[in-house]
Amino acid sequence: MDSLIQFIDFMLQYIPFWSIPILMICLQFSYIYWLKMRRTTAMIFVMIGGFSFVCLLYYFWAGSPIRSAQLIKEIINEI
């Protein structure tokens, strides 16, 4: 359980390092599948890219890597 918490903490502290590449890849694939008339697959990639974009916005709103992880930990502790 402790290793899972450390992994989540790591992922929250380094959101830009995984979010930006996923966002770029998903938007590229969604464009390709949209042109191939595979709308459902394109929308799945758009949703994954949207999630990455929301995570990136959260990271910038939080202000720092440490603060982004602390905010999520505080929310989890309140629940």
Distance bins in CASP14 RR format, pairs under 12 A and 6 or more apart:
PFRMAT RR
TARGET T0000
AUTHOR 0000-0000-0000
RMODE 2
METHOD distances of the structure
MODEL  1
1 7 0 0 0 0 0 1 0 0 0 0 0
1 8 0 0 0 0 0 1 0 0 0 0 0
2 8 0 0 0 0 0 1 0 0 0 0 0
2 9 0 0 0 0 0 1 0 0 0 0 0
3 9 0 0 0 0 0 1 0 0 0 0 0
3 10 0 0 0 0 0 1 0 0 0 0 0
4 10 0 0 0 0 0 1 0 0 0 0 0
4 11 0 0 0 0 0 1 0 0 0 0 0
5 11 0 0 0 0 0 1 0 0 0 0 0
5 12 0 0 0 0 0 1 0 0 0 0 0
5 69 0 0 0 0 0 1 0 0 0 0 0
5 72 0 0 0 0 0 1 0 0 0 0 0
5 73 0 0 0 0 1 0 0 0 0 0 0
5 76 0 0 0 0 1 0 0 0 0 0 0
5 77 0 0 0 0 0 1 0 0 0 0 0
6 12 0 0 0 0 0 1 0 0 0 0 0
6 13 0 0 0 0 0 1 0 0 0 0 0
6 69 0 0 0 0 0 1 0 0 0 0 0
6 73 0 0 0 0 0 1 0 0 0 0 0
7 13 0 0 0 0 0 1 0 0 0 0 0
7 14 0 0 0 0 0 1 0 0 0 0 0
7 69 0 0 0 0 0 1 0 0 0 0 0
8 14 0 0 0 0 0 1 0 0 0 0 0
8 15 0 0 0 0 0 1 0 0 0 0 0
8 68 0 0 0 0 0 1 0 0 0 0 0
8 69 0 0 0 0 1 0 0 0 0 0 0
8 72 1 0 0 1 0 0 0 0 0 0 0
8 73 0 0 0 0 1 0 0 0 0 0 0
8 76 0 0 0 0 1 0 0 0 0 0 0
9 15 0 0 0 0 0 1 0 0 0 0 0
9 65 0 0 0 0 1 0 0 0 0 0 0
9 66 0 0 0 0 1 0 0 0 0 0 0
9 68 0 0 0 0 1 0 0 0 0 0 0
9 69 1 0 1 0 0 0 0 0 0 0 0
9 70 0 0 0 0 1 0 0 0 0 0 0
9 71 0 0 0 0 0 1 0 0 0 0 0
9 72 0 0 0 0 1 0 0 0 0 0 0
9 73 1 0 0 1 0 0 0 0 0 0 0
9 76 0 0 0 0 0 1 0 0 0 0 0
10 17 0 0 0 0 0 1 0 0 0 0 0
10 18 0 0 0 0 0 1 0 0 0 0 0
10 65 0 0 0 0 1 0 0 0 0 0 0
10 66 0 0 0 0 0 1 0 0 0 0 0
10 68 0 0 0 0 0 1 0 0 0 0 0
10 69 0 0 0 0 1 0 0 0 0 0 0
11 17 0 0 0 0 1 0 0 0 0 0 0
11 18 1 0 0 1 0 0 0 0 0 0 0
11 19 0 0 0 0 1 0 0 0 0 0 0
11 22 0 0 0 0 0 1 0 0 0 0 0
11 55 0 0 0 0 1 0 0 0 0 0 0
11 59 0 0 0 0 0 1 0 0 0 0 0
11 65 0 0 0 0 0 1 0 0 0 0 0
11 68 0 0 0 0 0 1 0 0 0 0 0
11 69 0 0 0 0 1 0 0 0 0 0 0
11 72 0 0 0 0 1 0 0 0 0 0 0
12 18 0 0 0 0 0 1 0 0 0 0 0
12 19 0 0 0 0 0 1 0 0 0 0 0
12 55 0 0 0 0 1 0 0 0 0 0 0
12 58 0 0 0 0 1 0 0 0 0 0 0
12 59 0 0 0 0 1 0 0 0 0 0 0
12 62 0 0 0 0 1 0 0 0 0 0 0
12 64 0 0 0 0 0 1 0 0 0 0 0
12 65 1 0 0 1 0 0 0 0 0 0 0
12 66 0 0 0 0 1 0 0 0 0 0 0
12 67 0 0 0 0 1 0 0 0 0 0 0
12 68 1 0 1 0 0 0 0 0 0 0 0
12 69 1 0 1 0 0 0 0 0 0 0 0
12 70 0 0 0 0 1 0 0 0 0 0 0
12 71 0 0 0 0 1 0 0 0 0 0 0
12 72 1 0 1 0 0 0 0 0 0 0 0
12 73 0 0 0 0 1 0 0 0 0 0 0
12 75 0 0 0 0 0 1 0 0 0 0 0
12 76 0 0 0 0 0 1 0 0 0 0 0
13 59 0 0 0 0 1 0 0 0 0 0 0
13 62 0 0 0 0 0 1 0 0 0 0 0
13 63 0 0 0 0 0 1 0 0 0 0 0
13 64 0 0 0 0 1 0 0 0 0 0 0
13 65 1 1 0 0 0 0 0 0 0 0 0
13 66 1 0 0 1 0 0 0 0 0 0 0
13 67 0 0 0 0 1 0 0 0 0 0 0
13 68 1 0 0 1 0 0 0 0 0 0 0
13 69 1 0 1 0 0 0 0 0 0 0 0
13 70 0 0 0 0 1 0 0 0 0 0 0
13 71 0 0 0 0 0 1 0 0 0 0 0
13 72 0 0 0 0 0 1 0 0 0 0 0
13 73 0 0 0 0 0 1 0 0 0 0 0
14 20 0 0 0 0 0 1 0 0 0 0 0
14 21 0 0 0 0 0 1 0 0 0 0 0
14 55 0 0 0 0 0 1 0 0 0 0 0
14 56 0 0 0 0 0 1 0 0 0 0 0
14 59 0 0 0 0 1 0 0 0 0 0 0
14 64 0 0 0 0 0 1 0 0 0 0 0
14 65 1 0 0 1 0 0 0 0 0 0 0
14 66 0 0 0 0 0 1 0 0 0 0 0
14 68 0 0 0 0 1 0 0 0 0 0 0
14 69 0 0 0 0 1 0 0 0 0 0 0
15 21 0 0 0 0 0 1 0 0 0 0 0
15 22 0 0 0 0 0 1 0 0 0 0 0
15 23 0 0 0 0 0 1 0 0 0 0 0
15 51 0 0 0 0 0 1 0 0 0 0 0
15 52 0 0 0 0 1 0 0 0 0 0 0
15 53 0 0 0 0 0 1 0 0 0 0 0
15 54 0 0 0 0 0 1 0 0 0 0 0
15 55 1 0 1 0 0 0 0 0 0 0 0
15 56 1 0 0 1 0 0 0 0 0 0 0
15 57 0 0 0 0 1 0 0 0 0 0 0
15 58 1 0 0 1 0 0 0 0 0 0 0
15 59 1 0 1 0 0 0 0 0 0 0 0
15 60 0 0 0 0 1 0 0 0 0 0 0
15 61 0 0 0 0 0 1 0 0 0 0 0
15 62 0 0 0 0 1 0 0 0 0 0 0
15 63 0 0 0 0 0 1 0 0 0 0 0
15 64 0 0 0 0 0 1 0 0 0 0 0
15 65 1 0 0 1 0 0 0 0 0 0 0
15 67 0 0 0 0 0 1 0 0 0 0 0
15 68 1 0 0 1 0 0 0 0 0 0 0
15 69 0 0 0 0 1 0 0 0 0 0 0
15 71 0 0 0 0 0 1 0 0 0 0 0
15 72 0 0 0 0 0 1 0 0 0 0 0
16 22 0 0 0 0 0 1 0 0 0 0 0
16 23 0 0 0 0 0 1 0 0 0 0 0
16 52 0 0 0 0 0 1 0 0 0 0 0
16 53 0 0 0 0 0 1 0 0 0 0 0
16 55 0 0 0 0 1 0 0 0 0 0 0
16 56 1 0 0 1 0 0 0 0 0 0 0
16 57 0 0 0 0 0 1 0 0 0 0 0
16 58 0 0 0 0 0 1 0 0 0 0 0
16 59 1 0 0 1 0 0 0 0 0 0 0
16 60 0 0 0 0 1 0 0 0 0 0 0
16 62 0 0 0 0 0 1 0 0 0 0 0
16 63 0 0 0 0 0 1 0 0 0 0 0
16 64 0 0 0 0 0 1 0 0 0 0 0
16 65 0 0 0 0 1 0 0 0 0 0 0
16 68 0 0 0 0 0 1 0 0 0 0 0
17 23 0 0 0 0 0 1 0 0 0 0 0
17 52 0 0 0 0 0 1 0 0 0 0 0
17 55 0 0 0 0 0 1 0 0 0 0 0
17 56 0 0 0 0 0 1 0 0 0 0 0
17 59 0 0 0 0 0 1 0 0 0 0 0
17 65 0 0 0 0 0 1 0 0 0 0 0
18 24 0 0 0 0 0 1 0 0 0 0 0
18 25 0 0 0 0 0 1 0 0 0 0 0
18 48 0 0 0 0 0 1 0 0 0 0 0
18 49 0 0 0 0 0 1 0 0 0 0 0
18 51 0 0 0 0 0 1 0 0 0 0 0
18 52 1 0 0 1 0 0 0 0 0 0 0
18 55 0 0 0 0 1 0 0 0 0 0 0
18 56 0 0 0 0 1 0 0 0 0 0 0
18 59 0 0 0 0 0 1 0 0 0 0 0
19 25 0 0 0 0 0 1 0 0 0 0 0
19 26 0 0 0 0 0 1 0 0 0 0 0
19 48 0 0 0 0 0 1 0 0 0 0 0
19 49 0 0 0 0 1 0 0 0 0 0 0
19 50 0 0 0 0 1 0 0 0 0 0 0
19 51 0 0 0 0 1 0 0 0 0 0 0
19 52 1 0 1 0 0 0 0 0 0 0 0
19 53 1 0 0 1 0 0 0 0 0 0 0
19 54 0 0 0 0 1 0 0 0 0 0 0
19 55 1 0 1 0 0 0 0 0 0 0 0
19 56 1 0 1 0 0 0 0 0 0 0 0
19 57 0 0 0 0 1 0 0 0 0 0 0
19 58 0 0 0 0 1 0 0 0 0 0 0
19 59 1 0 0 1 0 0 0 0 0 0 0
19 60 0 0 0 0 0 1 0 0 0 0 0
19 68 0 0 0 0 0 1 0 0 0 0 0
20 26 0 0 0 0 0 1 0 0 0 0 0
20 27 0 0 0 0 0 1 0 0 0 0 0
20 49 0 0 0 0 0 1 0 0 0 0 0
20 52 1 0 0 1 0 0 0 0 0 0 0
20 53 0 0 0 0 1 0 0 0 0 0 0
20 55 0 0 0 0 0 1 0 0 0 0 0
20 56 1 0 0 1 0 0 0 0 0 0 0
20 59 0 0 0 0 0 1 0 0 0 0 0
20 60 0 0 0 0 0 1 0 0 0 0 0
21 27 0 0 0 0 0 1 0 0 0 0 0
21 28 0 0 0 0 0 1 0 0 0 0 0
21 48 0 0 0 0 0 1 0 0 0 0 0
21 49 0 0 0 0 0 1 0 0 0 0 0
21 52 0 0 0 0 1 0 0 0 0 0 0
21 56 0 0 0 0 0 1 0 0 0 0 0
22 28 0 0 0 0 0 1 0 0 0 0 0
22 29 0 0 0 0 0 1 0 0 0 0 0
22 30 0 0 0 0 0 1 0 0 0 0 0
22 45 0 0 0 0 1 0 0 0 0 0 0
22 47 0 0 0 0 0 1 0 0 0 0 0
22 48 1 0 0 1 0 0 0 0 0 0 0
22 49 1 0 0 1 0 0 0 0 0 0 0
22 50 0 0 0 0 1 0 0 0 0 0 0
22 51 0 0 0 0 1 0 0 0 0 0 0
22 52 1 0 1 0 0 0 0 0 0 0 0
22 53 0 0 0 0 1 0 0 0 0 0 0
22 54 0 0 0 0 0 1 0 0 0 0 0
22 55 0 0 0 0 1 0 0 0 0 0 0
22 56 0 0 0 0 1 0 0 0 0 0 0
23 29 0 0 0 0 0 1 0 0 0 0 0
23 30 0 0 0 0 0 1 0 0 0 0 0
23 45 0 0 0 0 0 1 0 0 0 0 0
23 46 0 0 0 0 0 1 0 0 0 0 0
23 47 0 0 0 0 0 1 0 0 0 0 0
23 48 0 0 0 0 1 0 0 0 0 0 0
23 49 1 0 1 0 0 0 0 0 0 0 0
23 50 1 0 0 1 0 0 0 0 0 0 0
23 51 0 0 0 0 1 0 0 0 0 0 0
23 52 1 0 1 0 0 0 0 0 0 0 0
23 53 1 0 1 0 0 0 0 0 0 0 0
23 54 0 0 0 0 0 1 0 0 0 0 0
23 55 0 0 0 0 1 0 0 0 0 0 0
23 56 1 0 0 1 0 0 0 0 0 0 0
23 57 0 0 0 0 0 1 0 0 0 0 0
24 30 0 0 0 0 0 1 0 0 0 0 0
24 31 0 0 0 0 0 1 0 0 0 0 0
24 45 0 0 0 0 0 1 0 0 0 0 0
24 48 0 0 0 0 0 1 0 0 0 0 0
24 49 0 0 0 0 1 0 0 0 0 0 0
24 50 0 0 0 0 0 1 0 0 0 0 0
24 52 0 0 0 0 1 0 0 0 0 0 0
24 53 0 0 0 0 0 1 0 0 0 0 0
24 56 0 0 0 0 0 1 0 0 0 0 0
25 31 0 0 0 0 0 1 0 0 0 0 0
25 32 0 0 0 0 0 1 0 0 0 0 0
25 45 0 0 0 0 1 0 0 0 0 0 0
25 48 0 0 0 0 1 0 0 0 0 0 0
25 49 0 0 0 0 1 0 0 0 0 0 0
25 52 0 0 0 0 1 0 0 0 0 0 0
26 32 0 0 0 0 0 1 0 0 0 0 0
26 33 0 0 0 0 0 1 0 0 0 0 0
26 41 0 0 0 0 0 1 0 0 0 0 0
26 42 0 0 0 0 1 0 0 0 0 0 0
26 43 0 0 0 0 0 1 0 0 0 0 0
26 44 0 0 0 0 1 0 0 0 0 0 0
26 45 1 0 1 0 0 0 0 0 0 0 0
26 46 1 0 0 1 0 0 0 0 0 0 0
26 47 0 0 0 0 1 0 0 0 0 0 0
26 48 1 0 1 0 0 0 0 0 0 0 0
26 49 1 0 1 0 0 0 0 0 0 0 0
26 50 1 0 0 1 0 0 0 0 0 0 0
26 51 0 0 0 0 1 0 0 0 0 0 0
26 52 1 0 0 1 0 0 0 0 0 0 0
26 53 0 0 0 0 1 0 0 0 0 0 0
27 33 0 0 0 0 0 1 0 0 0 0 0
27 34 0 0 0 0 0 1 0 0 0 0 0
27 42 0 0 0 0 0 1 0 0 0 0 0
27 45 1 0 0 1 0 0 0 0 0 0 0
27 46 1 0 0 1 0 0 0 0 0 0 0
27 47 0 0 0 0 0 1 0 0 0 0 0
27 48 0 0 0 0 1 0 0 0 0 0 0
27 49 1 0 0 1 0 0 0 0 0 0 0
27 50 0 0 0 0 1 0 0 0 0 0 0
27 52 0 0 0 0 1 0 0 0 0 0 0
27 53 0 0 0 0 1 0 0 0 0 0 0
28 34 0 0 0 0 0 1 0 0 0 0 0
28 35 0 0 0 0 0 1 0 0 0 0 0
28 42 0 0 0 0 0 1 0 0 0 0 0
28 45 0 0 0 0 1 0 0 0 0 0 0
28 46 0 0 0 0 0 1 0 0 0 0 0
28 48 0 0 0 0 0 1 0 0 0 0 0
28 49 0 0 0 0 0 1 0 0 0 0 0
29 35 0 0 0 0 0 1 0 0 0 0 0
29 36 0 0 0 0 0 1 0 0 0 0 0
29 38 0 0 0 0 0 1 0 0 0 0 0
29 41 0 0 0 0 1 0 0 0 0 0 0
29 42 1 0 0 1 0 0 0 0 0 0 0
29 43 0 0 0 0 0 1 0 0 0 0 0
29 44 0 0 0 0 1 0 0 0 0 0 0
29 45 1 0 1 0 0 0 0 0 0 0 0
29 46 0 0 0 0 1 0 0 0 0 0 0
29 48 0 0 0 0 1 0 0 0 0 0 0
29 49 0 0 0 0 1 0 0 0 0 0 0
30 36 0 0 0 0 0 1 0 0 0 0 0
30 38 0 0 0 0 1 0 0 0 0 0 0
30 39 0 0 0 0 1 0 0 0 0 0 0
30 40 0 0 0 0 0 1 0 0 0 0 0
30 41 0 0 0 0 1 0 0 0 0 0 0
30 42 1 0 1 0 0 0 0 0 0 0 0
30 43 1 0 0 1 0 0 0 0 0 0 0
30 44 0 0 0 0 1 0 0 0 0 0 0
30 45 1 1 0 0 0 0 0 0 0 0 0
30 46 1 0 1 0 0 0 0 0 0 0 0
30 47 0 0 0 0 1 0 0 0 0 0 0
30 48 0 0 0 0 1 0 0 0 0 0 0
30 49 1 0 0 1 0 0 0 0 0 0 0
30 50 0 0 0 0 1 0 0 0 0 0 0
30 52 0 0 0 0 0 1 0 0 0 0 0
31 38 0 0 0 0 0 1 0 0 0 0 0
31 41 0 0 0 0 0 1 0 0 0 0 0
31 42 1 0 0 1 0 0 0 0 0 0 0
31 45 0 0 0 0 1 0 0 0 0 0 0
31 46 0 0 0 0 1 0 0 0 0 0 0
31 49 0 0 0 0 0 1 0 0 0 0 0
32 38 0 0 0 0 1 0 0 0 0 0 0
32 41 0 0 0 0 1 0 0 0 0 0 0
32 42 0 0 0 0 1 0 0 0 0 0 0
32 45 0 0 0 0 1 0 0 0 0 0 0
33 39 1 0 0 1 0 0 0 0 0 0 0
33 40 0 0 0 0 1 0 0 0 0 0 0
33 41 1 0 1 0 0 0 0 0 0 0 0
33 42 1 0 1 0 0 0 0 0 0 0 0
33 43 0 0 0 0 1 0 0 0 0 0 0
33 44 0 0 0 0 1 0 0 0 0 0 0
33 45 1 0 0 1 0 0 0 0 0 0 0
33 46 0 0 0 0 1 0 0 0 0 0 0
34 40 0 0 0 0 0 1 0 0 0 0 0
34 41 0 0 0 0 1 0 0 0 0 0 0
34 42 1 0 1 0 0 0 0 0 0 0 0
34 43 0 0 0 0 1 0 0 0 0 0 0
34 44 0 0 0 0 0 1 0 0 0 0 0
34 45 0 0 0 0 1 0 0 0 0 0 0
34 46 0 0 0 0 1 0 0 0 0 0 0
35 41 0 0 0 0 0 1 0 0 0 0 0
35 42 0 0 0 0 1 0 0 0 0 0 0
36 42 0 0 0 0 1 0 0 0 0 0 0
38 44 0 0 0 0 1 0 0 0 0 0 0
38 45 0 0 0 0 1 0 0 0 0 0 0
39 45 0 0 0 0 0 1 0 0 0 0 0
39 46 0 0 0 0 0 1 0 0 0 0 0
40 46 0 0 0 0 0 1 0 0 0 0 0
40 47 0 0 0 0 0 1 0 0 0 0 0
41 47 0 0 0 0 0 1 0 0 0 0 0
41 48 0 0 0 0 0 1 0 0 0 0 0
42 48 0 0 0 0 0 1 0 0 0 0 0
42 49 0 0 0 0 0 1 0 0 0 0 0
43 49 0 0 0 0 0 1 0 0 0 0 0
43 50 0 0 0 0 0 1 0 0 0 0 0
44 50 0 0 0 0 0 1 0 0 0 0 0
44 51 0 0 0 0 0 1 0 0 0 0 0
45 51 0 0 0 0 0 1 0 0 0 0 0
45 52 0 0 0 0 0 1 0 0 0 0 0
46 52 0 0 0 0 0 1 0 0 0 0 0
46 53 0 0 0 0 0 1 0 0 0 0 0
47 53 0 0 0 0 0 1 0 0 0 0 0
47 54 0 0 0 0 0 1 0 0 0 0 0
48 54 0 0 0 0 0 1 0 0 0 0 0
48 55 0 0 0 0 0 1 0 0 0 0 0
49 55 0 0 0 0 1 0 0 0 0 0 0
49 56 0 0 0 0 1 0 0 0 0 0 0
50 56 0 0 0 0 1 0 0 0 0 0 0
50 57 0 0 0 0 1 0 0 0 0 0 0
50 58 0 0 0 0 0 1 0 0 0 0 0
51 57 0 0 0 0 0 1 0 0 0 0 0
51 58 0 0 0 0 0 1 0 0 0 0 0
52 58 0 0 0 0 0 1 0 0 0 0 0
52 59 0 0 0 0 0 1 0 0 0 0 0
53 59 0 0 0 0 0 1 0 0 0 0 0
53 60 0 0 0 0 0 1 0 0 0 0 0
54 60 0 0 0 0 0 1 0 0 0 0 0
54 61 0 0 0 0 0 1 0 0 0 0 0
55 61 0 0 0 0 0 1 0 0 0 0 0
55 62 0 0 0 0 0 1 0 0 0 0 0
55 68 0 0 0 0 1 0 0 0 0 0 0
55 72 0 0 0 0 0 1 0 0 0 0 0
56 62 0 0 0 0 0 1 0 0 0 0 0
56 63 0 0 0 0 0 1 0 0 0 0 0
56 68 0 0 0 0 0 1 0 0 0 0 0
57 63 0 0 0 0 0 1 0 0 0 0 0
57 68 0 0 0 0 0 1 0 0 0 0 0
58 65 0 0 0 0 0 1 0 0 0 0 0
58 67 0 0 0 0 0 1 0 0 0 0 0
58 68 1 0 0 1 0 0 0 0 0 0 0
58 69 0 0 0 0 0 1 0 0 0 0 0
58 71 0 0 0 0 1 0 0 0 0 0 0
58 72 0 0 0 0 1 0 0 0 0 0 0
58 75 0 0 0 0 0 1 0 0 0 0 0
59 65 1 0 0 1 0 0 0 0 0 0 0
59 66 0 0 0 0 0 1 0 0 0 0 0
59 67 0 0 0 0 1 0 0 0 0 0 0
59 68 1 0 1 0 0 0 0 0 0 0 0
59 69 0 0 0 0 0 1 0 0 0 0 0
59 71 0 0 0 0 0 1 0 0 0 0 0
59 72 0 0 0 0 0 1 0 0 0 0 0
60 67 0 0 0 0 0 1 0 0 0 0 0
60 68 0 0 0 0 1 0 0 0 0 0 0
61 67 0 0 0 0 1 0 0 0 0 0 0
61 68 0 0 0 0 1 0 0 0 0 0 0
61 71 0 0 0 0 1 0 0 0 0 0 0
62 68 1 1 0 0 0 0 0 0 0 0 0
62 69 0 0 0 0 1 0 0 0 0 0 0
62 70 0 0 0 0 1 0 0 0 0 0 0
62 71 1 0 1 0 0 0 0 0 0 0 0
62 72 0 0 0 0 1 0 0 0 0 0 0
62 73 0 0 0 0 0 1 0 0 0 0 0
62 74 0 0 0 0 0 1 0 0 0 0 0
62 75 0 0 0 0 0 1 0 0 0 0 0
63 69 0 0 0 0 0 1 0 0 0 0 0
63 70 0 0 0 0 0 1 0 0 0 0 0
63 71 0 0 0 0 1 0 0 0 0 0 0
64 70 0 0 0 0 1 0 0 0 0 0 0
64 71 0 0 0 0 0 1 0 0 0 0 0
65 71 0 0 0 0 0 1 0 0 0 0 0
65 72 0 0 0 0 0 1 0 0 0 0 0
66 72 0 0 0 0 0 1 0 0 0 0 0
66 73 0 0 0 0 0 1 0 0 0 0 0
67 73 0 0 0 0 0 1 0 0 0 0 0
67 74 0 0 0 0 0 1 0 0 0 0 0
68 74 0 0 0 0 0 1 0 0 0 0 0
68 75 0 0 0 0 0 1 0 0 0 0 0
69 75 0 0 0 0 0 1 0 0 0 0 0
69 76 0 0 0 0 0 1 0 0 0 0 0
70 76 0 0 0 0 0 1 0 0 0 0 0
70 77 0 0 0 0 0 1 0 0 0 0 0
71 77 0 0 0 0 0 1 0 0 0 0 0
71 78 0 0 0 0 0 1 0 0 0 0 0
72 78 0 0 0 0 0 1 0 0 0 0 0
72 79 0 0 0 0 0 1 0 0 0 0 0
73 79 0 0 0 0 0 1 0 0 0 0 0
END
